[in-house]
């Protein structure tokens, strides 16, 4: 609605004494809607449901804020976040995710599975933003999920905690989490959980410079989620990490193929973090061909996206990124900052289309 029309309508509800009951009905509708999102968003209609949530975000924000302002609705705020936990992971708006879940966890202390899901999802989002609270949130969520008998949820938490440990150099702790997740994945026959655990193991190998081993684990993880109807976001997340390992191993065609597939998935899911990663991958590839101008523009465009989304680069990318940036600076000299400014100012849609063309040229 136009803002003036919306304010008039709210005023009319208030005058007639209906606002309180209508807002509660609206909250209930939003909870029902997000329950459908939770049930569907990891399946074959992932893109459709991500799009629906994005269109309804203003409604969801209003319902969430209403729940927060009433003590008797605090559990509904947690439920709303719990229902959106997979959406938050897929769409990649981790800043909003943390804002919502931090507030909801402070308002409600009910020890149920919704809280366990929110703790783990919040830890996951904090992990992606490199926040120090990620590990403690994940550990608390894993403990609560285990206590309440949801070992599959606990295994997801273990997989995410393995990433967090690896990022900080605790490789023994990371492998311990991987093994715990793999045991539960085997018990449930879950290829998705196994894929998550193997990706975590691959990232730990990458952090140690074991790129061939990392690529092998990630390839197995990718195969587990390659079937139609699988979680396409997770499949792409595996591919973007495998692409980096293939690039470091000198397989430019394989790297470009993985980055191109992730770019297409990220466009469909409107995941700007994933788009930033593919721009960076293309920059590494073109710098390898000596095109410092293009590399500098792509790196600058990606940096702008990361700044806008609060999505910093993960440590396993640091070396390749620093090398591409340093070589570009060396070749361009005093022109480097001018070229970068063009990349920062470029329309993202134009940069994405250029990146798609570049990656396709490497694949052919």
Buried (B, 14 or more C-beta within 10 A) or exposed (E): EEEEEEEEEBEEBEEEEEBEEBBBEBBEEBBEBBBEBBEBBBEEEBBEBBBBBBEBEEBBEBBBBBBBEBEEBBBBBBBBBBBBBBBBBBBBBBBBBBEBBBBBBEBBEEEBBBBBBBBBBBBBBBBBBBBEBBBEBBBBBBBBBBEBEBBBBBBBBBBBBBBBBBBBEBBEBBBBBBEBBBBBBEEBEBBBBBBBBBBBBBBBBBBBEBBEBBBBBBBBBBBBBBEEEBBBBBBBBBBBBBBBBBBBBEBBEBBBBBBBBBBBBBBBBBBBBBBBBBBBBBBBBBBBEEBBBBBBBBBBBBBBBBEEBBBEBBBBBEEBBEEBBEBBBEBBEEEBEEBBEEBBEBEBEEBBEBBBEBBEEBBE
